[in-house]
Amino acid sequence: MNQQLTPEELQEFKSYRSEATQLASILGELNYQKTLIELELEKVKQAVKTSTEDQQKFMKTLGEKYGDGSINVETGEITPIKGS
């Protein structure tokens, strides 16, 4: 003869199974969101790289045109570095 769980044990068993299913679903959703965030992060990293490269090229161009110096961001005035 087969044994059977009590109604309370069966309810608790079902509750744990339901909880495990919900947690697996949440985990899947979080991993999906993580993947989207990682993709967006890669886009931003590429934008930072491109921006940094563009800035370096621009600064090199300014250095070639005006020589080494410090630029006042408010006025655009260039103060030459002594010895340059």
Buried (B, 14 or more C-beta within 10 A) or exposed (E): EEEEEEEEEEEEEEEEEEEEEEEEEEEEEEEEEEEEEEEEEEEEEEEEEEEEEEEEEEEEEBEEEEEEBEEEEEEEEBEEEEEE
